[in-house]
Amino acid sequence: MNNYITKFPPLTPVVFHVLLALATSERHGYDIIKQIALDSNQKMIVGNGTLYGSIKRMLDDNLIEPAGEKMAENGLIRKYYKLTSHGKKILNAETERYLQLAFIIKERQNRFNHASPQIA
Amino acid sequence: MKKHLFFYKRLLRLYPKKFQDTFQKEMLDTFEDYYQNTLKEKGKVDVIFWKQVLLDEVWGAIQENINNFNKITIANIMKKENKIILIGLLLFLPIAFTLFITILEHFETFAFLRIPTPIYDYAWFRISILYILPIIGIIFCTLGVRKKYSFKKLI
């Protein structure tokens, strides 16, 4: 795992959120957009152009793969995507990196809040 | 085809050809889902919706074209439409060179770069550099870009 953290640079927020959206199930384009909005508490609204630009790069990097065409909840046929095993490892490594960072931020915040004022 | 899909399909033509071939159908489907969902939730599709779509697509197309440009190889340049654009751009070189020299002529150090007066005095030389070559260049560039990005279908 640590090997993956050091080997790959941090992911862009969109790529991370797409991986996170695909972590639990296979999804089609609009489903990914909705899931990202939900995960980010409506803070991150990804447009079509941004999404498919990221999907293209993620396919090139073997992070995700097509999961075939299936019927979506609206009854129409849509193309689905899923994580590859490499994508899962990257997502785990990135999540680990975020958790480490969150721990450091929390620790620093505590120290900052409890620090005695400096005398100039 | 519905009007909104017709318009969106035209927007997708801003993307590189290869990108269009791979993702056009999917992007149209996703846009249709987004459009129908917005219509269901808000009861109408307003200017803000189209502004977001337009900005996102234009920005996405710029990024994809830049990425595509970075992947240009000799084999790619040798493709017919790229070759036409390249020839068009090369035809601008004399005018660019002339402008460059004109600027440098103000500095004595670069005097050796001056175009010899007898040649520069020929009217055909000036006319070809300033008018004919750039006009042919513009025609070549336009033809190449039209072929590459299917502009005749966009307009």
Interface residues (C-beta under 8 A of the other chain):
Chain A: H28 G29 Y30 I33 I45 G47 N48 G49 T50 L51 Y52 G53 I55 K56 A72 N74 L76 R78 K79
Chain B: F19 T22 F23 E26 M27 D29 T30 F31 D33 Y34 Q36 N37 Q52 V53 L55 D56 E57 V58 W59 G60 A61 Q63 E64
